[in-house]
Amino acid sequence: MASKLSVAVLLLCVGVCVARNSDFSIVGYSEEDLSSHDRLIELFEKWLAKHEKAYASFEEKLHRFEVFKDNLKLIDEINREVTSYWLGLNEFADLTQDEFKAAYLGLSPPPARRSSSRSFRYEDVAAHDLPKAVDWRKKGAVTDVKNQGQCGSCWAFSTVAAVEGINAIVTGNLTALSEQELIDCSVDGNSGCNGGMMDYAFSYIASSGGLHTEEAYPYLMEEGSCGDGKKSESEAVVSISGYEDVPAKDEQALIKALAHQPVSVAIEASGRHFQFYSGGVFDGPCGAQLDHGVAAVGYGSDKGKGHDYIIVKNSWGAKWGEKGYIRMKRGTGKGEGLCGINKMASYPTKDN
């Protein structure tokens, strides 16, 4: 009881004195922060200020402090063991793994993929003709990192990133498009903030005539009525011809497609290592139970370290990972790829 009381008193008073100290390392804590309980409380207060967190009650704050401590213990343990990537105290540090999974994922893959009735157009590309590295961000085909928030709409963000990419490649114009329109209107197989699948969203875009811009149909982080966000029916839309699936469990096929355009991919992202990823070439641990839609926007190699990777754009904001991105190891020897990234890749087509 005395220990809890001392924690409570410190949590109440420490915020003012640490607010001025916002010097964070790349992982969000230092060795000194782990040296005592008082330092942990100060670290928690700094973290609260940095991420502008507030709780409804003091009891909730105490609970979140305990969750924070547990997460920090894991983060520090992993950072002492792993050298290829590192974890950090990001905005999810006060969430349990179950809470994180419930709020920030949202892929709902069906028992079997719906066939796109199209062939894989990059099948005959020779491996020796592929560039050693591709980064569509540098080629002007990737918009700024977005944030889905606590809405299971990752499938919409993955879809939009791929459509923004092929549209920029074909037309030369990089245009931010509307995830909200997909959440509201792409309902054949998709369930808004309760999950969906990229192929179904591609099918909607192709059949409906295209997507409105993000400006015309802004993101609400909740489901709305189809059409409510449009400024007018005359707003310019970006259309696609259709979509194609990358052959499953074929990393070479994924790289062939990625050499030509950004690709929607599905991964298992519910693990605590993924939750707190802060930088480096991620190589697990993770399974292949797909639960999150993201966009592959390039590939390359970590020179000198022998780590080949795929560049993945996430939808958890620019504070997560490497400014919103993660580099995921490729060449694992498993057909499904790291976190299942080779299992369910697809891309939009735009033939005119």
C-alpha positions in Angstrom: 0.0 0.0 0.0 2.8 2.4 0.9 4.5 1.7 -2.4 1.4 2.5 -4.4 0.8 5.6 -2.4 4.4 6.8 -3.1 3.9 6.1 -6.8 0.6 8.1 -6.8 2.2 11.1 -5.1 5.1 11.1 -7.5 2.8 10.8 -10.5 0.8 13.7 -9.3 3.8 16.1 -8.7 6.5 15.1 -11.1 4.9 16.3 -14.4 5.8 19.9 -13.9 9.4 19.4 -13.1 10.1 17.1 -16.1 8.1 18.9 -18.7 11.1 21.0 -19.6 13.3 17.9 -20.3 12.2 16.5 -23.6 15.6 15.2 -24.8 14.8 11.6 -26.0 17.2 9.1 -27.4 16.2 7.2 -30.5 14.5 4.5 -28.4 12.9 7.0 -26.0 14.7 6.1 -22.9 18.2 5.9 -21.4 20.1 3.6 -19.1 19.6 6.1 -16.3 15.9 6.0 -16.7 15.9 2.3 -15.6 18.0 2.9 -12.5 15.1 3.6 -10.0 11.4 3.7 -9.6 11.4 7.4 -9.4 13.3 7.7 -12.7 10.7 5.4 -14.3 7.9 7.7 -13.1 9.8 10.7 -14.6 10.2 8.9 -17.8 6.5 8.1 -17.9 5.7 11.7 -17.4 8.0 12.8 -20.2 6.4 10.2 -22.4 2.9 11.5 -21.6 4.0 15.0 -22.5 5.6 14.0 -25.7 2.6 12.1 -27.0 0.0 14.5 -25.4 -1.7 11.7 -23.5 -4.3 12.2 -20.8 -6.5 9.8 -18.9 -10.0 10.0 -17.6 -9.0 9.2 -14.0 -6.0 8.8 -11.7 -6.8 5.1 -11.4 -6.5 4.8 -15.1 -3.2 6.6 -15.1 -1.8 4.2 -12.5 -2.9 1.3 -14.6 -1.3 2.7 -17.7 1.9 3.3 -15.8 2.0 -0.4 -14.9 1.4 -1.3 -18.6 4.1 1.2 -19.6 6.6 -0.4 -17.3 5.9 -3.9 -18.6 6.3 -2.7 -22.2 9.6 -0.9 -21.3 11.0 -4.1 -19.8 10.3 -5.9 -23.0 11.7 -3.1 -25.2 14.9 -2.9 -23.1 15.4 -6.7 -23.1 15.0 -6.9 -26.9 17.3 -4.0 -27.5 20.0 -5.7 -25.5 19.7 -9.0 -27.5 18.9 -7.9 -31.1 21.3 -6.0 -33.3 19.5 -5.7 -36.7 16.6 -3.6 -35.4 15.5 -1.8 -32.3 12.4 -1.1 -30.3 11.3 2.2 -28.8 8.8 3.9 -26.5 6.3 5.0 -29.2 2.8 6.2 -28.7 1.6 2.6 -28.2 3.7 2.1 -25.0 0.7 2.4 -22.7 -1.3 -0.3 -24.5 -1.3 -4.0 -23.8 -0.8 -6.3 -26.9 -4.5 -7.2 -26.9 -5.6 -3.6 -26.8 -3.2 -2.7 -29.6 -4.4 -5.6 -31.7 -8.0 -4.6 -31.2 -7.5 -0.9 -32.2 -4.8 -0.6 -34.9 -5.1 -3.5 -37.4 -8.1 -4.4 -39.5 -7.4 -6.9 -42.3 -10.1 -9.4 -42.8 -8.9 -11.9 -45.4 -11.5 -14.4 -46.6 -10.9 -18.2 -46.6 -9.9 -18.0 -50.3 -8.8 -15.1 -52.4 -11.3 -13.7 -54.9 -9.8 -14.3 -58.3 -8.9 -11.1 -60.3 -9.4 -13.0 -63.5 -6.2 -11.5 -64.8 -2.7 -12.9 -65.3 0.4 -11.7 -63.5 1.8 -9.1 -66.0 5.3 -9.1 -64.6 5.7 -12.9 -64.9 8.2 -12.8 -67.8 10.4 -10.1 -66.4 13.9 -11.6 -66.1 15.5 -11.6 -62.6 18.7 -10.2 -64.0 16.9 -7.2 -65.4 15.6 -6.1 -62.1 17.3 -3.1 -60.4 19.2 -3.9 -57.2 17.2 -1.4 -55.3 14.0 0.6 -55.9 12.4 3.3 -53.7 9.2 4.7 -55.0 9.4 7.5 -52.5 12.3 8.9 -54.3 10.5 8.6 -57.6 7.6 10.7 -56.5 5.0 7.9 -56.3 4.4 7.9 -52.5 2.3 10.4 -50.5 3.1 11.4 -46.9 2.5 8.8 -44.2 -1.1 8.8 -43.0 -2.6 7.6 -39.7 -5.6 5.3 -39.6 -6.1 5.9 -35.8 -8.3 3.6 -33.8 -10.3 2.4 -36.8 -9.6 -1.0 -38.4 -9.2 0.6 -41.9 -5.6 -0.5 -42.7 -7.0 -2.3 -45.8 -8.2 1.1 -47.2 -4.8 2.8 -46.5 -3.0 -0.1 -48.2 -5.3 0.1 -51.2 -5.0 3.9 -51.6 -1.2 3.9 -51.3 -1.0 1.4 -54.2 -3.5 3.4 -56.3 -1.7 6.7 -55.6 1.5 5.0 -56.7 0.3 3.6 -60.1 -1.5 6.9 -60.8 1.7 8.9 -60.2 3.7 6.5 -62.4 1.2 6.6 -65.3 0.2 10.3 -65.2 3.1 12.0 -63.5 0.8 13.5 -60.9 1.0 12.4 -57.2 -2.4 12.9 -55.7 -3.5 12.0 -52.2 -6.7 9.9 -52.4 -9.5 9.2 -50.1 -9.5 6.3 -47.7 -12.8 7.5 -46.2 -14.5 6.9 -49.5 -13.5 3.2 -49.4 -14.6 2.9 -45.8 -18.0 4.4 -46.6 -18.6 3.0 -50.0 -16.6 -0.2 -50.6 -18.9 -2.6 -48.7 -18.9 -5.7 -50.9 -16.7 -7.9 -48.7 -15.4 -5.0 -46.6 -16.6 -3.7 -43.2 -15.3 -0.2 -42.8 -13.6 0.2 -39.4 -14.2 -3.4 -38.7 -11.8 -4.7 -41.3 -11.6 -5.4 -45.0 -9.4 -6.6 -47.9 -7.5 -4.7 -50.5 -8.6 -6.8 -53.5 -12.3 -6.0 -52.7 -11.4 -2.3 -52.5 -9.5 -2.4 -55.9 -12.6 -4.0 -57.4 -14.8 -1.3 -56.0 -12.6 1.5 -57.4 -12.4 -0.1 -60.9 -16.2 -0.6 -61.0 -17.3 2.7 -59.5 -15.2 5.0 -61.8 -12.5 5.9 -59.4 -11.6 7.6 -56.1 -12.0 11.2 -55.0 -9.1 13.1 -53.5 -8.4 13.1 -49.8 -9.1 16.8 -49.8 -12.6 16.3 -51.3 -13.5 13.3 -49.1 -11.4 13.7 -45.9 -10.7 11.0 -43.4 -12.9 10.8 -40.3 -11.5 7.8 -38.4 -15.0 6.4 -38.3 -17.6 5.0 -40.7 -19.9 7.5 -42.5 -22.6 7.3 -45.2 -21.3 6.8 -48.8 -21.0 10.2 -50.5 -21.3 12.4 -47.4 -17.6 13.5 -47.7 -17.7 14.5 -51.3 -17.6 18.3 -52.0 -19.4 17.7 -55.3 -20.0 15.0 -57.9 -17.8 16.9 -60.3 -14.6 16.5 -58.3 -11.8 14.9 -60.3 -11.3 11.2 -59.5 -8.4 8.8 -60.1 -9.4 5.6 -61.8 -7.8 2.2 -62.3 -8.4 -0.5 -64.9 -8.5 -3.3 -62.4 -6.1 -5.3 -60.2 -3.9 -8.4 -60.3 -2.7 -10.7 -57.6 1.0 -11.5 -57.2 1.5 -15.3 -57.1 1.3 -16.4 -53.5 4.5 -17.4 -51.6 6.7 -16.2 -54.4 9.2 -13.5 -53.2 10.7 -13.1 -56.6 7.3 -12.4 -58.1 6.7 -9.7 -55.4 10.0 -8.1 -56.2 9.2 -8.2 -59.9 6.0 -6.3 -59.3 7.6 -3.9 -56.8 10.2 -3.0 -59.3 7.4 -1.6 -61.4 5.0 -0.1 -58.9 4.0 0.1 -55.2 2.2 -3.1 -54.1 -0.5 -3.8 -51.4 0.7 -6.5 -49.1 -0.8 -8.2 -46.0 1.3 -9.1 -42.9 1.0 -10.3 -39.3 1.6 -7.1 -37.4 0.1 -7.9 -34.0 3.3 -8.9 -32.2 4.9 -6.7 -29.5 8.2 -6.4 -31.5 6.2 -4.9 -34.4 4.2 -2.7 -32.1 7.3 -1.0 -30.8 9.5 -1.2 -33.9 11.6 1.9 -34.1 14.3 1.3 -36.7 16.6 -1.1 -38.5 15.9 -4.1 -40.6 13.1 -6.0 -38.9 13.5 -9.8 -39.0 10.8 -10.9 -36.5 9.6 -12.6 -34.5 6.2 -12.8 -36.2 3.9 -15.5 -37.7 2.0 -15.5 -40.9 -1.6 -15.1 -39.6 -2.4 -12.0 -41.8 -4.0 -9.2 -39.8 -2.8 -5.9 -41.2 -2.7 -4.3 -44.7 0.2 -2.1 -45.7 2.0 -1.0 -48.8 5.4 -2.2 -50.1 7.0 0.8 -51.7 10.5 -0.4 -52.5 13.3 -2.8 -51.7 17.1 -2.6 -51.1 20.0 -3.9 -49.1 21.7 -2.7 -45.9 25.2 -2.2 -47.2 27.9 -4.0 -45.2 25.4 -5.9 -43.1 24.0 -8.3 -45.7 20.4 -7.5 -44.9 18.1 -7.4 -47.9 14.8 -5.8 -47.2 11.4 -4.6 -48.4 10.4 -1.0 -47.6 6.9 -0.9 -46.2 4.7 2.1 -45.7 2.5 1.7 -42.6 -0.6 3.7 -41.6 0.2 4.5 -37.9 1.5 8.0 -38.5 5.0 9.3 -39.0 6.0 8.8 -35.3 6.0 5.0 -35.6 9.0 3.2 -36.9 11.3 4.9 -39.4 9.1 8.0 -39.9 6.1 5.8 -40.5 8.0 3.1 -42.5 9.5 -0.3 -41.6 12.2 -2.2 -43.5 11.3 -5.9 -43.4 13.9 -8.5 -44.1 13.5 -10.5 -47.4 15.3 -13.7 -48.4 14.2 -15.5 -45.3 14.1 -18.9 -47.1 10.4 -19.2 -46.3 7.9 -19.0 -49.2 5.4 -17.0 -47.1 8.1 -14.4 -46.3 8.6 -12.5 -43.1 5.3 -12.0 -41.3 3.6 -13.6 -44.3 4.4 -10.7 -46.6 4.5 -12.9 -49.7 1.1 -14.6 -49.1 -1.4 -12.0 -50.3 0.2 -9.3 -52.4 -1.8 -7.4 -55.1 -1.6 -4.3 -57.2 -3.9 -2.0 -59.2 -3.6 -1.7 -62.9 -4.0 1.5 -64.9 -3.8 1.0 -68.6 -4.6 4.5 -69.8 
